Amino acid sequence: MTHSKLPRKRNDALVEVDLADEIVIYDQKSGATHALNGTAAKVWRHLERTRSIASLAAHVGSQDGRADEAAVWVALRDFAKHGLLDGPLPPQARGVTRRQLLQALTAAGVAMPLIKSVNAQPPVQTSVMTCSDTSAGCGAVCPGNSCCSCAPTTELTTVCVVPACFVATPCTSSSQCPNGYVCLTGPQTICCGVTPGFCVQLCSPSTNRSAFCAGPAAVQGRKPKGAGNGHTTWIY
């Protein structure tokens, strides 16, 4: 089982955020968000760099080769089940039952790879627009669309979002937000009077809502008490 050619990660419509102890993947095609626990994250993280079960197992790191290989097989099967892989699993994947793999993990005390699917909803027909300049705080206009704002997420990425906080749902991770939304941090939370973070809708190239389409810097909103950052607040 150690020298089989492995499938690769699917390279289209997946937005991946690596949080060190877990990985959150948003699938734009299915509308599902998948949270990978530590063991599954190790396998996913190294899948593109290693091309054999044995080399992937070395990254699981329990020092029990049989159990580590079992963890890799469980993770790969679950990745395939959720449509996250490009290409079929090797034939050997059908040679051992899941029960046998889990028994090997339990005997060695290795944490079972887990994928928790959250907020699985009909997909939003939106392309995630990334950006980089958030220096203007709440007025950081997204270069892809002047109706959007460039803002930092709690996962330390920067994306284009709708500059509005009509329903500011508190959050600490984007996995807690509805489909098509991310969890923001930084100056934008001050401008909407919500801390430590809140869910906000991703922006698309076609976003053109008149309330904020003059660009975030031109929006005249209420400034929360004590904000004191000199930036115009987002619209409420």
Number of C-alpha atoms within 10 A of each C-alpha: 14 13 11 15 15 19 19 18 18 14 10 11 14 17 13 15 17 15 15 11 11 18 20 23 19 24 21 21 15 16 20 22 28 23 21 25 19 20 23 25 24 24 24 21 17 15 20 13 11 17 17 16 23 18 17 25 26 17 17 25 14 15 13 17 15 15 26 28 23 25 27 28 25 22 23 24 17 17 22 17 10 15 15 21 19 15 13 13 19 14 10 11 16 11 9 11 10 15 10 11 20 19 13 19 22 13 9 16 12 20 18 21 24 19 22 10 16 17 16 15 13 13 14 14 11 15 14 18 19 17 19 15 16 20 12 16 25 27 24 24 27 25 16 17 20 20 27 31 34 32 32 24 21 20 18 13 14 19 23 28 27 25 32 23 21 11 11 17 15 18 20 18 19 24 22 18 21 20 23 25 19 25 27 30 23 17 23 28 24 24 29 26 21 17 18 15 26 28 26 25 19 24 27 19 15 11 17 16 11 9 15 22 17 15 19 29 21 14 19 14 15 14 19 13 9 9 15 10 13 11 19 19 30 28 19 15
